[in-house]
Amino acid sequence: MTSFARPALGTLIFFAVAFALCIYFTFAAVQGDYGLFRRVEITAETEELQRQLTKVQGDVAVLENLTTRLSDDYLDLDLLDEQARSVLGMARADEIVVR
């Protein structure tokens, strides 16, 4: 007569706990604070911040150029005239103002 032995209850509990731990660690590796999805988010954020940095560096270069052109060492009279007109709202007698 053949009899099928039932697995011990301890063995079932061991495999259930091992399976639950595997599921937990797999979930943490994908969804957790240091998981794959978070890494993709950080990479995308890094690329966006690099684009913003490049734009800001360009703006700084433009402002440095304008500052240099209005400095005591190098005075661009056309730029000075433009800035004075803009601030004071004045025009020469031979100019036409379009609003």
Secondary structure, DSSP 8 states (H G I E B T S, - for coil): --------HHHHHHHHHHHHHHHHHHHHHHHSTTSHHHHHHHHHHHHHHHHHHHHHHHHHHHHHHHHHHBSSSSB-HHHHHHHHHHHHT---TT-----
